[in-house]
Amino acid sequence: MRLENVHFRSYRGPTLSSFGEAASLVYDRETGDFVAGEAKVVLTPEGAKEVHLSAPTLVGNVPSRAYVGRGGVLMDRGTDSARTETARYGADGIVRGDEPIVLLGPGYRLSGPSFTLDPKDGMLVVKGGARLVAQGEAVRP
């Protein structure tokens, strides 16, 4: 099934866990697999700030709650933003990436080879070594 201008909401029990939109969506009703184009997703962890993610391509499976953003994933939370080529979101609610990431915010630029982001507490951990540059007002990715 092919859909255009799709809007969605996802719940964990009665609680809204995410919502978003995609310019296009190809969905396989038998398997639950999908490919979305120009996807924008907002993760809404209970009691924490929203995390906004966007990707040119989002591939996933609805029943498993596993998704992969590709083609340049942008993540924003408050005044901080990050960019990486790919990122995975799993059923555990954690966003992970095995490719380089660059984070920018007021007064800093942080880069590293991989990361883990827990939207519930806002903790983004750069793994494999990191480089921090303190500066004036940061330029957005």
Chimera marker file (.cmm) of the C-alpha trace (Angstrom):
<marker_set name="trace">
<marker id="1" x="0.000" y="0.000" z="0.000" r="1" g="1" b="0" radius="0.5"/>
<marker id="2" x="1.364" y="3.455" z="-0.894" r="1" g="1" b="0" radius="0.5"/>
<marker id="3" x="0.204" y="6.521" z="1.015" r="1" g="1" b="0" radius="0.5"/>
<marker id="4" x="1.113" y="10.201" z="0.788" r="1" g="1" b="0" radius="0.5"/>
<marker id="5" x="1.122" y="12.946" z="3.429" r="1" g="1" b="0" radius="0.5"/>
<marker id="6" x="0.814" y="10.480" z="6.304" r="1" g="1" b="0" radius="0.5"/>
<marker id="7" x="0.302" y="11.589" z="9.913" r="1" g="1" b="0" radius="0.5"/>
<marker id="8" x="0.678" y="9.083" z="12.749" r="1" g="1" b="0" radius="0.5"/>
<marker id="9" x="0.532" y="8.632" z="16.510" r="1" g="1" b="0" radius="0.5"/>
<marker id="10" x="2.051" y="5.793" z="18.529" r="1" g="1" b="0" radius="0.5"/>
<marker id="11" x="0.995" y="4.781" z="22.026" r="1" g="1" b="0" radius="0.5"/>
<marker id="12" x="2.503" y="2.627" z="24.761" r="1" g="1" b="0" radius="0.5"/>
<marker id="13" x="-0.649" y="1.595" z="26.543" r="1" g="1" b="0" radius="0.5"/>
<marker id="14" x="-2.728" y="4.765" z="27.008" r="1" g="1" b="0" radius="0.5"/>
<marker id="15" x="0.324" y="7.062" z="26.784" r="1" g="1" b="0" radius="0.5"/>
<marker id="16" x="1.314" y="8.856" z="23.575" r="1" g="1" b="0" radius="0.5"/>
<marker id="17" x="4.943" y="7.844" z="22.919" r="1" g="1" b="0" radius="0.5"/>
<marker id="18" x="5.502" y="9.490" z="19.528" r="1" g="1" b="0" radius="0.5"/>
<marker id="19" x="3.812" y="11.251" z="16.668" r="1" g="1" b="0" radius="0.5"/>
<marker id="20" x="4.874" y="12.522" z="13.295" r="1" g="1" b="0" radius="0.5"/>
<marker id="21" x="4.421" y="12.699" z="9.573" r="1" g="1" b="0" radius="0.5"/>
<marker id="22" x="5.923" y="11.463" z="6.336" r="1" g="1" b="0" radius="0.5"/>
<marker id="23" x="5.615" y="12.784" z="2.798" r="1" g="1" b="0" radius="0.5"/>
<marker id="24" x="5.226" y="9.204" z="1.533" r="1" g="1" b="0" radius="0.5"/>
<marker id="25" x="4.819" y="5.748" z="2.990" r="1" g="1" b="0" radius="0.5"/>
<marker id="26" x="4.968" y="2.298" z="1.439" r="1" g="1" b="0" radius="0.5"/>
<marker id="27" x="3.442" y="-0.200" z="3.878" r="1" g="1" b="0" radius="0.5"/>
<marker id="28" x="3.239" y="-3.985" z="3.659" r="1" g="1" b="0" radius="0.5"/>
<marker id="29" x="0.083" y="-5.003" z="5.550" r="1" g="1" b="0" radius="0.5"/>
<marker id="30" x="1.165" y="-8.651" z="5.772" r="1" g="1" b="0" radius="0.5"/>
<marker id="31" x="4.527" y="-8.054" z="7.463" r="1" g="1" b="0" radius="0.5"/>
<marker id="32" x="4.152" y="-4.576" z="8.963" r="1" g="1" b="0" radius="0.5"/>
<marker id="33" x="7.295" y="-3.411" z="7.130" r="1" g="1" b="0" radius="0.5"/>
<marker id="34" x="7.373" y="0.140" z="5.828" r="1" g="1" b="0" radius="0.5"/>
<marker id="35" x="9.530" y="2.687" z="4.054" r="1" g="1" b="0" radius="0.5"/>
<marker id="36" x="8.722" y="6.357" z="4.708" r="1" g="1" b="0" radius="0.5"/>
<marker id="37" x="10.095" y="9.344" z="2.821" r="1" g="1" b="0" radius="0.5"/>
<marker id="38" x="10.856" y="12.729" z="4.409" r="1" g="1" b="0" radius="0.5"/>
<marker id="39" x="9.885" y="11.494" z="7.863" r="1" g="1" b="0" radius="0.5"/>
<marker id="40" x="9.551" y="13.690" z="10.945" r="1" g="1" b="0" radius="0.5"/>
<marker id="41" x="9.062" y="12.013" z="14.315" r="1" g="1" b="0" radius="0.5"/>
<marker id="42" x="8.569" y="13.540" z="17.756" r="1" g="1" b="0" radius="0.5"/>
<marker id="43" x="9.379" y="11.269" z="20.706" r="1" g="1" b="0" radius="0.5"/>
<marker id="44" x="7.315" y="12.270" z="23.731" r="1" g="1" b="0" radius="0.5"/>
<marker id="45" x="8.899" y="10.660" z="26.797" r="1" g="1" b="0" radius="0.5"/>
<marker id="46" x="6.686" y="10.991" z="29.849" r="1" g="1" b="0" radius="0.5"/>
<marker id="47" x="7.926" y="13.802" z="32.099" r="1" g="1" b="0" radius="0.5"/>
<marker id="48" x="10.759" y="14.880" z="29.749" r="1" g="1" b="0" radius="0.5"/>
<marker id="49" x="11.345" y="17.254" z="26.839" r="1" g="1" b="0" radius="0.5"/>
<marker id="50" x="10.324" y="16.097" z="23.381" r="1" g="1" b="0" radius="0.5"/>
<marker id="51" x="12.993" y="14.859" z="20.987" r="1" g="1" b="0" radius="0.5"/>
<marker id="52" x="12.455" y="15.822" z="17.332" r="1" g="1" b="0" radius="0.5"/>
<marker id="53" x="13.957" y="13.540" z="14.681" r="1" g="1" b="0" radius="0.5"/>
<marker id="54" x="13.887" y="13.841" z="10.903" r="1" g="1" b="0" radius="0.5"/>
<marker id="55" x="15.309" y="11.703" z="8.113" r="1" g="1" b="0" radius="0.5"/>
<marker id="56" x="15.006" y="11.544" z="4.327" r="1" g="1" b="0" radius="0.5"/>
<marker id="57" x="14.231" y="7.807" z="4.668" r="1" g="1" b="0" radius="0.5"/>
<marker id="58" x="12.775" y="5.869" z="7.589" r="1" g="1" b="0" radius="0.5"/>
<marker id="59" x="12.621" y="2.063" z="7.302" r="1" g="1" b="0" radius="0.5"/>
<marker id="60" x="10.981" y="-0.125" z="9.903" r="1" g="1" b="0" radius="0.5"/>
<marker id="61" x="8.543" y="-2.692" z="11.130" r="1" g="1" b="0" radius="0.5"/>
<marker id="62" x="5.444" y="-1.637" z="13.044" r="1" g="1" b="0" radius="0.5"/>
<marker id="63" x="4.899" y="-4.822" z="15.136" r="1" g="1" b="0" radius="0.5"/>
<marker id="64" x="8.538" y="-4.934" z="16.317" r="1" g="1" b="0" radius="0.5"/>
<marker id="65" x="8.695" y="-1.156" z="16.946" r="1" g="1" b="0" radius="0.5"/>
<marker id="66" x="12.114" y="-1.069" z="15.269" r="1" g="1" b="0" radius="0.5"/>
<marker id="67" x="13.027" y="1.754" z="12.901" r="1" g="1" b="0" radius="0.5"/>
<marker id="68" x="16.131" y="3.020" z="11.094" r="1" g="1" b="0" radius="0.5"/>
<marker id="69" x="16.538" y="6.593" z="9.846" r="1" g="1" b="0" radius="0.5"/>
<marker id="70" x="18.877" y="6.977" z="6.867" r="1" g="1" b="0" radius="0.5"/>
<marker id="71" x="20.294" y="9.646" z="4.627" r="1" g="1" b="0" radius="0.5"/>
<marker id="72" x="21.170" y="12.208" z="7.285" r="1" g="1" b="0" radius="0.5"/>
<marker id="73" x="19.269" y="12.060" z="10.569" r="1" g="1" b="0" radius="0.5"/>
<marker id="74" x="18.708" y="15.280" z="12.496" r="1" g="1" b="0" radius="0.5"/>
<marker id="75" x="17.839" y="15.238" z="16.199" r="1" g="1" b="0" radius="0.5"/>
<marker id="76" x="16.789" y="18.287" z="18.196" r="1" g="1" b="0" radius="0.5"/>
<marker id="77" x="15.996" y="18.719" z="21.857" r="1" g="1" b="0" radius="0.5"/>
<marker id="78" x="15.666" y="22.188" z="23.264" r="1" g="1" b="0" radius="0.5"/>
<marker id="79" x="18.653" y="24.276" z="22.120" r="1" g="1" b="0" radius="0.5"/>
<marker id="80" x="20.802" y="21.254" z="21.250" r="1" g="1" b="0" radius="0.5"/>
<marker id="81" x="20.895" y="19.484" z="17.896" r="1" g="1" b="0" radius="0.5"/>
<marker id="82" x="22.736" y="16.526" z="16.426" r="1" g="1" b="0" radius="0.5"/>
<marker id="83" x="23.366" y="15.080" z="12.993" r="1" g="1" b="0" radius="0.5"/>
<marker id="84" x="24.399" y="11.571" z="11.962" r="1" g="1" b="0" radius="0.5"/>
<marker id="85" x="24.034" y="9.539" z="8.785" r="1" g="1" b="0" radius="0.5"/>
<marker id="86" x="21.900" y="6.769" z="10.330" r="1" g="1" b="0" radius="0.5"/>
<marker id="87" x="20.148" y="6.115" z="13.636" r="1" g="1" b="0" radius="0.5"/>
<marker id="88" x="18.147" y="3.167" z="14.991" r="1" g="1" b="0" radius="0.5"/>
<marker id="89" x="15.171" y="3.292" z="17.325" r="1" g="1" b="0" radius="0.5"/>
<marker id="90" x="14.333" y="0.055" z="19.105" r="1" g="1" b="0" radius="0.5"/>
<marker id="91" x="11.424" y="-1.337" z="21.083" r="1" g="1" b="0" radius="0.5"/>
<marker id="92" x="13.315" y="-0.333" z="24.251" r="1" g="1" b="0" radius="0.5"/>
<marker id="93" x="12.835" y="3.337" z="23.317" r="1" g="1" b="0" radius="0.5"/>
<marker id="94" x="16.560" y="4.013" z="22.873" r="1" g="1" b="0" radius="0.5"/>
<marker id="95" x="18.063" y="5.728" z="19.807" r="1" g="1" b="0" radius="0.5"/>
<marker id="96" x="21.439" y="4.335" z="18.741" r="1" g="1" b="0" radius="0.5"/>
<marker id="97" x="23.967" y="5.103" z="16.043" r="1" g="1" b="0" radius="0.5"/>
<marker id="98" x="27.164" y="3.423" z="14.879" r="1" g="1" b="0" radius="0.5"/>
<marker id="99" x="28.264" y="6.231" z="12.573" r="1" g="1" b="0" radius="0.5"/>
<marker id="100" x="29.860" y="9.565" z="13.458" r="1" g="1" b="0" radius="0.5"/>
<marker id="101" x="27.688" y="12.128" z="15.203" r="1" g="1" b="0" radius="0.5"/>
<marker id="102" x="28.069" y="15.890" z="15.625" r="1" g="1" b="0" radius="0.5"/>
<marker id="103" x="26.213" y="17.714" z="18.407" r="1" g="1" b="0" radius="0.5"/>
<marker id="104" x="25.853" y="21.464" z="18.495" r="1" g="1" b="0" radius="0.5"/>
<marker id="105" x="24.490" y="23.766" z="21.124" r="1" g="1" b="0" radius="0.5"/>
<marker id="106" x="25.099" y="27.138" z="22.693" r="1" g="1" b="0" radius="0.5"/>
<marker id="107" x="28.840" y="27.364" z="23.176" r="1" g="1" b="0" radius="0.5"/>
<marker id="108" x="29.891" y="23.894" z="22.137" r="1" g="1" b="0" radius="0.5"/>
<marker id="109" x="30.437" y="21.382" z="19.364" r="1" g="1" b="0" radius="0.5"/>
<marker id="110" x="30.870" y="17.723" z="20.300" r="1" g="1" b="0" radius="0.5"/>
<marker id="111" x="31.692" y="14.938" z="17.854" r="1" g="1" b="0" radius="0.5"/>
<marker id="112" x="32.343" y="11.235" z="18.135" r="1" g="1" b="0" radius="0.5"/>
<marker id="113" x="32.164" y="7.911" z="16.296" r="1" g="1" b="0" radius="0.5"/>
<marker id="114" x="28.909" y="6.502" z="17.768" r="1" g="1" b="0" radius="0.5"/>
<marker id="115" x="26.179" y="7.294" z="20.301" r="1" g="1" b="0" radius="0.5"/>
<marker id="116" x="23.234" y="6.223" z="22.423" r="1" g="1" b="0" radius="0.5"/>
<marker id="117" x="20.322" y="8.558" z="23.222" r="1" g="1" b="0" radius="0.5"/>
<marker id="118" x="17.759" y="7.828" z="25.924" r="1" g="1" b="0" radius="0.5"/>
<marker id="119" x="14.839" y="10.236" z="25.335" r="1" g="1" b="0" radius="0.5"/>
<marker id="120" x="13.452" y="9.561" z="28.835" r="1" g="1" b="0" radius="0.5"/>
<marker id="121" x="16.316" y="11.313" z="30.593" r="1" g="1" b="0" radius="0.5"/>
<marker id="122" x="17.764" y="13.256" z="27.654" r="1" g="1" b="0" radius="0.5"/>
<marker id="123" x="21.122" y="11.557" z="28.098" r="1" g="1" b="0" radius="0.5"/>
<marker id="124" x="23.112" y="11.307" z="24.875" r="1" g="1" b="0" radius="0.5"/>
<marker id="125" x="26.282" y="9.295" z="25.345" r="1" g="1" b="0" radius="0.5"/>
<marker id="126" x="29.009" y="9.594" z="22.714" r="1" g="1" b="0" radius="0.5"/>
<marker id="127" x="30.940" y="6.331" z="22.528" r="1" g="1" b="0" radius="0.5"/>
<marker id="128" x="34.389" y="5.484" z="21.212" r="1" g="1" b="0" radius="0.5"/>
<marker id="129" x="35.984" y="8.795" z="22.168" r="1" g="1" b="0" radius="0.5"/>
<marker id="130" x="34.709" y="12.323" z="21.755" r="1" g="1" b="0" radius="0.5"/>
<marker id="131" x="36.041" y="15.713" z="20.724" r="1" g="1" b="0" radius="0.5"/>
<marker id="132" x="34.644" y="18.814" z="22.430" r="1" g="1" b="0" radius="0.5"/>
<marker id="133" x="35.197" y="22.314" z="21.116" r="1" g="1" b="0" radius="0.5"/>
<marker id="134" x="33.988" y="25.234" z="23.237" r="1" g="1" b="0" radius="0.5"/>
<marker id="135" x="33.002" y="28.246" z="21.179" r="1" g="1" b="0" radius="0.5"/>
<marker id="136" x="30.586" y="31.129" z="20.899" r="1" g="1" b="0" radius="0.5"/>
<marker id="137" x="27.056" y="30.698" z="19.518" r="1" g="1" b="0" radius="0.5"/>
<marker id="138" x="27.037" y="27.367" z="17.653" r="1" g="1" b="0" radius="0.5"/>
<marker id="139" x="26.078" y="27.002" z="14.017" r="1" g="1" b="0" radius="0.5"/>
<marker id="140" x="23.235" y="24.552" z="13.395" r="1" g="1" b="0" radius="0.5"/>
<marker id="141" x="23.976" y="21.342" z="11.433" r="1" g="1" b="0" radius="0.5"/>
<link id1="1" id2="2" r="1" g="1" b="0" radius="0.2"/>
<link id1="2" id2="3" r="1" g="1" b="0" radius="0.2"/>
<link id1="3" id2="4" r="1" g="1" b="0" radius="0.2"/>
<link id1="4" id2="5" r="1" g="1" b="0" radius="0.2"/>
<link id1="5" id2="6" r="1" g="1" b="0" radius="0.2"/>
<link id1="6" id2="7" r="1" g="1" b="0" radius="0.2"/>
<link id1="7" id2="8" r="1" g="1" b="0" radius="0.2"/>
<link id1="8" id2="9" r="1" g="1" b="0" radius="0.2"/>
<link id1="9" id2="10" r="1" g="1" b="0" radius="0.2"/>
<link id1="10" id2="11" r="1" g="1" b="0" radius="0.2"/>
<link id1="11" id2="12" r="1" g="1" b="0" radius="0.2"/>
<link id1="12" id2="13" r="1" g="1" b="0" radius="0.2"/>
<link id1="13" id2="14" r="1" g="1" b="0" radius="0.2"/>
<link id1="14" id2="15" r="1" g="1" b="0" radius="0.2"/>
<link id1="15" id2="16" r="1" g="1" b="0" radius="0.2"/>
<link id1="16" id2="17" r="1" g="1" b="0" radius="0.2"/>
<link id1="17" id2="18" r="1" g="1" b="0" radius="0.2"/>
<link id1="18" id2="19" r="1" g="1" b="0" radius="0.2"/>
<link id1="19" id2="20" r="1" g="1" b="0" radius="0.2"/>
<link id1="20" id2="21" r="1" g="1" b="0" radius="0.2"/>
<link id1="21" id2="22" r="1" g="1" b="0" radius="0.2"/>
<link id1="22" id2="23" r="1" g="1" b="0" radius="0.2"/>
<link id1="23" id2="24" r="1" g="1" b="0" radius="0.2"/>
<link id1="24" id2="25" r="1" g="1" b="0" radius="0.2"/>
<link id1="25" id2="26" r="1" g="1" b="0" radius="0.2"/>
<link id1="26" id2="27" r="1" g="1" b="0" radius="0.2"/>
<link id1="27" id2="28" r="1" g="1" b="0" radius="0.2"/>
<link id1="28" id2="29" r="1" g="1" b="0" radius="0.2"/>
<link id1="29" id2="30" r="1" g="1" b="0" radius="0.2"/>
<link id1="30" id2="31" r="1" g="1" b="0" radius="0.2"/>
<link id1="31" id2="32" r="1" g="1" b="0" radius="0.2"/>
<link id1="32" id2="33" r="1" g="1" b="0" radius="0.2"/>
<link id1="33" id2="34" r="1" g="1" b="0" radius="0.2"/>
<link id1="34" id2="35" r="1" g="1" b="0" radius="0.2"/>
<link id1="35" id2="36" r="1" g="1" b="0" radius="0.2"/>
<link id1="36" id2="37" r="1" g="1" b="0" radius="0.2"/>
<link id1="37" id2="38" r="1" g="1" b="0" radius="0.2"/>
<link id1="38" id2="39" r="1" g="1" b="0" radius="0.2"/>
<link id1="39" id2="40" r="1" g="1" b="0" radius="0.2"/>
<link id1="40" id2="41" r="1" g="1" b="0" radius="0.2"/>
<link id1="41" id2="42" r="1" g="1" b="0" radius="0.2"/>
<link id1="42" id2="43" r="1" g="1" b="0" radius="0.2"/>
<link id1="43" id2="44" r="1" g="1" b="0" radius="0.2"/>
<link id1="44" id2="45" r="1" g="1" b="0" radius="0.2"/>
<link id1="45" id2="46" r="1" g="1" b="0" radius="0.2"/>
<link id1="46" id2="47" r="1" g="1" b="0" radius="0.2"/>
<link id1="47" id2="48" r="1" g="1" b="0" radius="0.2"/>
<link id1="48" id2="49" r="1" g="1" b="0" radius="0.2"/>
<link id1="49" id2="50" r="1" g="1" b="0" radius="0.2"/>
<link id1="50" id2="51" r="1" g="1" b="0" radius="0.2"/>
<link id1="51" id2="52" r="1" g="1" b="0" radius="0.2"/>
<link id1="52" id2="53" r="1" g="1" b="0" radius="0.2"/>
<link id1="53" id2="54" r="1" g="1" b="0" radius="0.2"/>
<link id1="54" id2="55" r="1" g="1" b="0" radius="0.2"/>
<link id1="55" id2="56" r="1" g="1" b="0" radius="0.2"/>
<link id1="56" id2="57" r="1" g="1" b="0" radius="0.2"/>
<link id1="57" id2="58" r="1" g="1" b="0" radius="0.2"/>
<link id1="58" id2="59" r="1" g="1" b="0" radius="0.2"/>
<link id1="59" id2="60" r="1" g="1" b="0" radius="0.2"/>
<link id1="60" id2="61" r="1" g="1" b="0" radius="0.2"/>
<link id1="61" id2="62" r="1" g="1" b="0" radius="0.2"/>
<link id1="62" id2="63" r="1" g="1" b="0" radius="0.2"/>
<link id1="63" id2="64" r="1" g="1" b="0" radius="0.2"/>
<link id1="64" id2="65" r="1" g="1" b="0" radius="0.2"/>
<link id1="65" id2="66" r="1" g="1" b="0" radius="0.2"/>
<link id1="66" id2="67" r="1" g="1" b="0" radius="0.2"/>
<link id1="67" id2="68" r="1" g="1" b="0" radius="0.2"/>
<link id1="68" id2="69" r="1" g="1" b="0" radius="0.2"/>
<link id1="69" id2="70" r="1" g="1" b="0" radius="0.2"/>
<link id1="70" id2="71" r="1" g="1" b="0" radius="0.2"/>
<link id1="71" id2="72" r="1" g="1" b="0" radius="0.2"/>
<link id1="72" id2="73" r="1" g="1" b="0" radius="0.2"/>
<link id1="73" id2="74" r="1" g="1" b="0" radius="0.2"/>
<link id1="74" id2="75" r="1" g="1" b="0" radius="0.2"/>
<link id1="75" id2="76" r="1" g="1" b="0" radius="0.2"/>
<link id1="76" id2="77" r="1" g="1" b="0" radius="0.2"/>
<link id1="77" id2="78" r="1" g="1" b="0" radius="0.2"/>
<link id1="78" id2="79" r="1" g="1" b="0" radius="0.2"/>
<link id1="79" id2="80" r="1" g="1" b="0" radius="0.2"/>
<link id1="80" id2="81" r="1" g="1" b="0" radius="0.2"/>
<link id1="81" id2="82" r="1" g="1" b="0" radius="0.2"/>
<link id1="82" id2="83" r="1" g="1" b="0" radius="0.2"/>
<link id1="83" id2="84" r="1" g="1" b="0" radius="0.2"/>
<link id1="84" id2="85" r="1" g="1" b="0" radius="0.2"/>
<link id1="85" id2="86" r="1" g="1" b="0" radius="0.2"/>
<link id1="86" id2="87" r="1" g="1" b="0" radius="0.2"/>
<link id1="87" id2="88" r="1" g="1" b="0" radius="0.2"/>
<link id1="88" id2="89" r="1" g="1" b="0" radius="0.2"/>
<link id1="89" id2="90" r="1" g="1" b="0" radius="0.2"/>
<link id1="90" id2="91" r="1" g="1" b="0" radius="0.2"/>
<link id1="91" id2="92" r="1" g="1" b="0" radius="0.2"/>
<link id1="92" id2="93" r="1" g="1" b="0" radius="0.2"/>
<link id1="93" id2="94" r="1" g="1" b="0" radius="0.2"/>
<link id1="94" id2="95" r="1" g="1" b="0" radius="0.2"/>
<link id1="95" id2="96" r="1" g="1" b="0" radius="0.2"/>
<link id1="96" id2="97" r="1" g="1" b="0" radius="0.2"/>
<link id1="97" id2="98" r="1" g="1" b="0" radius="0.2"/>
<link id1="98" id2="99" r="1" g="1" b="0" radius="0.2"/>
<link id1="99" id2="100" r="1" g="1" b="0" radius="0.2"/>
<link id1="100" id2="101" r="1" g="1" b="0" radius="0.2"/>
<link id1="101" id2="102" r="1" g="1" b="0" radius="0.2"/>
<link id1="102" id2="103" r="1" g="1" b="0" radius="0.2"/>
<link id1="103" id2="104" r="1" g="1" b="0" radius="0.2"/>
<link id1="104" id2="105" r="1" g="1" b="0" radius="0.2"/>
<link id1="105" id2="106" r="1" g="1" b="0" radius="0.2"/>
<link id1="106" id2="107" r="1" g="1" b="0" radius="0.2"/>
<link id1="107" id2="108" r="1" g="1" b="0" radius="0.2"/>
<link id1="108" id2="109" r="1" g="1" b="0" radius="0.2"/>
<link id1="109" id2="110" r="1" g="1" b="0" radius="0.2"/>
<link id1="110" id2="111" r="1" g="1" b="0" radius="0.2"/>
<link id1="111" id2="112" r="1" g="1" b="0" radius="0.2"/>
<link id1="112" id2="113" r="1" g="1" b="0" radius="0.2"/>
<link id1="113" id2="114" r="1" g="1" b="0" radius="0.2"/>
<link id1="114" id2="115" r="1" g="1" b="0" radius="0.2"/>
<link id1="115" id2="116" r="1" g="1" b="0" radius="0.2"/>
<link id1="116" id2="117" r="1" g="1" b="0" radius="0.2"/>
<link id1="117" id2="118" r="1" g="1" b="0" radius="0.2"/>
<link id1="118" id2="119" r="1" g="1" b="0" radius="0.2"/>
<link id1="119" id2="120" r="1" g="1" b="0" radius="0.2"/>
<link id1="120" id2="121" r="1" g="1" b="0" radius="0.2"/>
<link id1="121" id2="122" r="1" g="1" b="0" radius="0.2"/>
<link id1="122" id2="123" r="1" g="1" b="0" radius="0.2"/>
<link id1="123" id2="124" r="1" g="1" b="0" radius="0.2"/>
<link id1="124" id2="125" r="1" g="1" b="0" radius="0.2"/>
<link id1="125" id2="126" r="1" g="1" b="0" radius="0.2"/>
<link id1="126" id2="127" r="1" g="1" b="0" radius="0.2"/>
<link id1="127" id2="128" r="1" g="1" b="0" radius="0.2"/>
<link id1="128" id2="129" r="1" g="1" b="0" radius="0.2"/>
<link id1="129" id2="130" r="1" g="1" b="0" radius="0.2"/>
<link id1="130" id2="131" r="1" g="1" b="0" radius="0.2"/>
<link id1="131" id2="132" r="1" g="1" b="0" radius="0.2"/>
<link id1="132" id2="133" r="1" g="1" b="0" radius="0.2"/>
<link id1="133" id2="134" r="1" g="1" b="0" radius="0.2"/>
<link id1="134" id2="135" r="1" g="1" b="0" radius="0.2"/>
<link id1="135" id2="136" r="1" g="1" b="0" radius="0.2"/>
<link id1="136" id2="137" r="1" g="1" b="0" radius="0.2"/>
<link id1="137" id2="138" r="1" g="1" b="0" radius="0.2"/>
<link id1="138" id2="139" r="1" g="1" b="0" radius="0.2"/>
<link id1="139" id2="140" r="1" g="1" b="0" radius="0.2"/>
<link id1="140" id2="141" r="1" g="1" b="0" radius="0.2"/>
</marker_set>
